[in-house]
Each structure stands twice: as structure tokens, then as C-alpha cells.
Amino acid sequence: MGGCWGWGSWGHWGSGWGLIGPILNLVFAVGLVALVVIGIVWAVRTLRRRPVGAALDAEMDPLEIARRRLARGEITLEEFEAIREHLEG
């Protein structure tokens, strides 16, 4: 079914290409494997990614979070005191 030129019966470059056929097959195979590996690495990194701040906040108590927010200037001293009274009361 496959001819002497072009694609062979298994979809590989035929014998009419001489030495270029096997080289093209190798390049195609290596490229295909590289694309699969890159896809797997991308998928694993995407699935493992999670917000760093959220993970840290989940492990700290609420008062410590309020202290850090006060230190970063995200809340005022009055807001911190209100949060502390609410948490302790």
C-alpha cells in the first residue's frame, strides 16, 4: 500500500527520502515526547499552586493575623483594638 516516496504504510517517512526519513521520524518522536512532558509539568504545577498568603493565614490565629495587618498598615490601631476586643470578648 505504501509507495517508495512520501509516507510509508505506518505513517513514517518512506524509503524514498533516504537518510532524511529516519531523521525526520526521530525529530518528530522527540518533539512529541517533549510536548507530553511539558504538558504534564505544566498541569502538575497548575494543580499544586495555591495562594501563599491564604495558607499562612489558615495556620495562624485571628489575633496574630490582626497584629500583622496592623504592622503592615492595613488597619488602624482603633480597628485592631476593636478586633481584639471582639475576639477576646
C-alpha positions as CSV (number, residue, x, y, z in Angstrom):
1,M,0.0,0.0,0.0
2,G,2.8,2.4,0.8
3,G,4.9,3.7,-2.1
4,C,8.5,4.4,-2.5
5,W,8.0,8.2,-2.0
6,G,6.4,10.1,0.8
7,W,4.6,8.5,3.7
8,G,5.1,4.7,4.3
9,S,2.4,2.3,5.3
10,W,2.8,3.1,9.0
11,G,2.7,6.9,8.6
12,H,6.5,7.2,8.7
13,W,8.6,8.9,6.1
14,G,9.1,6.4,3.3
15,S,12.3,4.9,2.0
16,G,12.4,7.4,-0.9
17,W,13.7,10.1,1.5
18,G,17.0,8.3,2.0
19,L,18.7,9.3,5.3
20,I,16.3,12.3,5.8
21,G,13.3,10.0,6.5
22,P,14.7,8.4,9.7
23,I,16.0,11.8,10.9
24,L,12.6,13.3,10.5
25,N,11.0,10.4,12.3
26,L,13.4,10.9,15.2
27,V,12.8,14.6,15.3
28,F,9.0,14.1,15.3
29,A,9.2,11.4,18.1
30,V,11.5,13.6,20.3
31,G,9.2,16.6,19.8
32,L,6.1,14.6,20.6
33,V,7.7,13.3,23.9
34,A,8.9,16.8,24.8
35,L,5.4,18.2,24.3
36,V,3.9,15.5,26.5
37,V,6.5,16.1,29.3
38,I,5.9,19.9,29.1
39,G,2.2,19.3,29.4
40,I,2.5,17.1,32.4
41,V,4.9,19.5,34.2
42,W,2.5,22.4,33.4
43,A,-0.5,20.5,34.7
44,V,1.2,19.5,38.0
45,R,2.4,23.0,38.7
46,T,-1.0,24.4,38.0
47,L,-2.7,21.9,40.2
48,R,-0.3,22.4,43.1
49,R,-0.3,26.2,43.0
50,R,-2.3,27.8,45.8
51,P,-2.2,31.2,47.4
52,V,0.7,31.5,49.8
53,G,-1.0,34.1,52.0
54,A,-4.1,32.0,52.4
55,A,-2.1,29.0,53.5
56,L,-0.3,31.1,56.1
57,D,-3.4,32.8,57.4
58,A,-5.2,29.5,57.8
59,E,-2.5,28.3,60.2
60,M,-2.4,31.5,62.4
61,D,-4.9,32.5,65.0
62,P,-7.1,35.5,64.1
63,L,-5.4,37.8,66.6
64,E,-2.0,37.2,65.1
65,I,-3.5,38.0,61.6
66,A,-4.8,41.3,63.0
67,R,-1.4,42.1,64.5
68,R,0.3,41.5,61.1
69,R,-2.3,43.6,59.3
70,L,-1.7,46.4,61.9
71,A,2.0,46.1,61.3
72,R,1.6,46.3,57.5
73,G,-0.7,49.4,57.9
74,E,-3.7,47.6,56.5
75,I,-5.8,48.5,59.6
76,T,-5.6,51.3,62.1
77,L,-4.9,51.0,65.8
78,E,-8.6,51.6,66.6
79,E,-9.6,48.8,64.2
80,F,-7.1,46.5,65.8
81,E,-8.4,47.2,69.2
82,A,-12.0,46.6,68.1
83,I,-10.9,43.2,66.5
84,R,-9.0,42.3,69.7
85,E,-12.0,43.1,72.0
86,H,-14.3,41.2,69.7
87,L,-12.0,38.1,69.7
88,E,-11.4,38.2,73.5
89,G,-14.9,39.0,74.5
